[in-house]
Amino acid sequence: MTFVQLIDCRTSRFDDMNRLMDTWVEQTRGKRTATHAVVGKDHSDGSHFIEIVEFPSYEEAMRNSNLPETDKIFREMVALCEEMPTFTDLDVVRDDRLYAASVRRFFETVAVKGELPPLDDLIAENYHDHDPANEQDTMGMDAMRREIGMWRAGFDFVFDVEDQIADGDRVCTRWTWRGTQHGEFMGLPDTGRSVVMTGSTIFRCDEDGKIVEGWWQYDRLGLMAQLGALDQLEQ
């Protein structure tokens, strides 16, 4: 679970504090586990500052705190403050930016050439997929891997993300799919044709950013026409 720490301090020596933070970042390069940090100044009090530091988990935050460089920098930071800084530890229970990033990474990962990478950090075990082209919903990550595998066995493809909108725990993505057939697909032999398909997907994410449910809409009829399936029906 993503973890955030708020560091609240008062200082009239922010320039010195800023240089100290730069030194810490340099000294902990390759060891620091924070993924993102923001420093804000109180709009009504120029000596009041809050740093917001994000970590992948509480455990990673503690590993960061136990670095020798962290202890040294903390003591120097206290010396620059007018009073002892306070710390607030937060478990993140909602992060729209995390959800959108997870969804974008999903579209990139399923298109990777070669063996399909593990999806454990992207898709929940109890994933539920709604695809109008399938008679039954796809249930579970293993079943979703088989569904993805069917498309990968038939095509080399990429997704171009055209638009993405996050609202609460849902992310809507409008995409363009571009593929070249290199194997059998839905009973159609390999045509070697390059095809394009547009569609949109709404994904629901859990608090850890894993995708737990998906709703797909795409131009499958147009895809089959490009592959020549409709020509065979007319003959």
N, C-alpha and C positions, 0 to 999 in steps of 0.2 A: 504494500500500500504506500502511495506517495506520502512523504512526510515533509512538513514545512516548519521552520523555526523562525520566530520573530525575535529580533534583538533590538531592544528599546534602550536608547541612551541619550544623554544630554552632554553636549560639548560645545565650547566656543572655538575649538581648534579642529574644525572639520577638514581643512586642507591637510593637516598632519595625519588625521585619521584616514583620509583617502589614500595618502601615500603609504600608510601602514597596510591597508588592505591590498594595495598593488604588490607590496612586498610579500605578503602572505600568499597571494595567488601565484607569484613567481616561485616561491620556495616550495610550494606544495604541488607544483605542476606534475601531473602523472599520478599523484597520490590523493588529491582532493576529490571527494566523492559527490560534492554538490553539483547539481545539474543546471541550476539557474539561481541568480541573485539579483535583487533590486534594492536600492537604497532610496528612501523617501525622506524629505524634510517637511516638518510640520508647517503648513501654510501660515499659521498664526504665531508660530514660535520658532525663530531661526536657529535656536540651539537644540531643538528636539529632533532626533533622527531615528528612523526605524529601518533596519535591514531585514529583508524577507529572503530567506535562503531555502531553496527546494532541494530535496534529496529523493532518491528512488524509494527509500524505506527508512524506518526508524533505525534499523541496524546499521545502514550505511551512514546515517548521521552520527551515530555513536562511534563508528570507526573513524570518521573524520575528526570528531572531537578528541580522540585518543592520539592523534598525530602529535609528535613532539613540537612541530612548528606551530600547531594550533594553540597549545598551552603557552608558548612563548609570546605569540602575537596577542593572546587574550590579556596577559599581564601588562603588555605595553598599551593595549587599548584602554584598560581600566585607568592607567595613569593619565590618559588624555581626557577622561570623562569627569564631569563635575560630581557625579554620584555613581554608585555601582549599577551597571547595566542590568536590565531584567530580561529574562528569556521566557517565551511562550512556545510550547511544543504542540503542534497540530497534526492530526491525521487527516489527510485530505479525503473528503467524502464526495466531492464533485469537482470536476475540472473539465470544462468544455474544450479547452485547448488540447488537453490530453486525449480526449475522445476523438477529435478531428485528426490528430496526429496518428492515432492507432488505426483509424480507417484508411488514411492515406498510405500508411505502411502496409496494410493488408493488400491493397491494390498493387503495390510495388512487389510484394513478396510472392504472390501467386503467379506473377509473370516471370519470375526468375528462371533462367534457362538451367537445364540439368535437373538434378533431383529436387523435389519440392522440399524447401526448408521446413523445419519444425514450426508449428503454428501455436504452440502451447502458450506463448506470451501474447498472442493476438486473439485467439478464439477460446471461449469458455468450453469446458467439457460438455455442458448441457446446451450447447448452441442449438437454436431453432431457426431454420431457414425456410422462407416462403418464396417459392418460385412458381409463377403461374404455368410455366412450361412443364412442370413435374406434376404427376397425378397425386403424389403424396409429398408432404413437407419433409425436408431433410432434417433429421434429428440427431444431434450429437456431433462432436468434432470429428470423430473417425468417419462418419457418413459424409461430412462436408469435405473431408480430405479426398474421399473417393469421387465426389462430385467434381471437385476441382481437377482431380487427376484425369477424369474423362475429357475435360476441355484441353488439358495440357497434352494428352495423348493424341488429340486431333489437330492441334494448332501450336505454332509458336506465336505468341501474342503479347501485346502491351496494353495497358490502360492509360489514357491521357485524362487526367482529372480536369474537367472544364470549370466546374463550380462546386463549392462545398459550403454548406450552411449547418451550423451546430445550434441546437436548441435543447437545453436540458441534457438528458442522457441520450439524445438521438442526433445523428449526423446524416444529413442528406447530401449525396454526391451525384452530380451529373457528369457522366463520363463518355468517352469515345473509346471503343475497343477496336484495335487493329490487329489482324492475324493473318497468317499464311498457313493453309492446311498442309499437314505433312503426314496425316494418318486418318484412319477411318473415324467418322463422326456421325452418330445417329444413323448408322447403316449406310452412309454414303462413303464410297471409296475415296482415297486420297486424290484430290484434284490439283494440288499445287497452287491453287488460286489464292490471291491476296484479297482479303475482304475487310469491310469496315461495318461496325455496328454501333449504334448509340443507345444509351439507356440511363437509368438512374437507380440508385439504391439507397434505402434508408436503413441504417444500422442503429441498434440500441446497444449501449455499452454499460458495463457495471462500474462500480466505484474504482476498480483497479485499472480501468481502461480497456479491459477485454471485451470483445464483441460477443453479445449473448443472443442477439436476434437480428434477422435481416429480411427486408422486403425488396424484391427485384422487379423492375419493369424494363424491358428491352425489346428491340425490334428483331425477334427471332425469325419471323416470316421473311423479313428483308435479307437476313443472313442466309437462310435456306435458298432464297432466290439467287443470291450471288454464287452459291455453290452448285447451282444447276438442278436442285431437287424439284423445283416447280416445272422445269422443262420435261423431266422424266414423267411427271403426272399427266402432262398434256399429250404425251405420245400414245 
